[in-house]
Amino acid sequence: EPGTAGIAHINKYSREHFDGGLICHWTAHKGRILRATRRYDIGDIILREAPLHIVQAANCSAFRTVEKLCKDYEDEFDYEPLWY
C-alpha cells in the first residue's frame, strides 16, 4: 500500500537526525505529509542537509543566468553557483 511506503524509515530518520521534530503520516488526499511534533518559532531552522547530488551544467541558459547573478552580486551569495 502506498500509505506505508517509506513512512517508518522517514520517521526513524527524523528521530535520529532531527530529534524527532517531524513525523510522517499518510493521507488519502495528499499522500505522505510531514507534521511538526513540537512548536517552532519563526525563523527556526527545521531541516538542514547537504544536497544529495550536485552537477555543474555550464550549457544550460538558466545556469548561466545564475552564474551571472552570482558574479554581479557576489556580496549577496554565500556559495559558488552549482546546478542541482
Disulfide bonds with the S-S distance in Angstrom:
none
